[in-house]
């Protein structure tokens, strides 16, 4: 699940990266958080796609 805290932390690290730069530990954390975010995104997207029902109109 993608939490608000996860997104906030990713955004904070991205902003810091653009302004003052990140330490090696922060870069590792950023990469880990991005992987976690993408895994959650893919899981949610897969569930949405699997729940789609195609209805063919014969008219």
Secondary structure, DSSP 4 states (H G I P E B T S, - for coil): ---HHHHHHHHHHHHHHHHT---HHHHHHHHHHHHHHHHHHHHHHHHHHHT--------
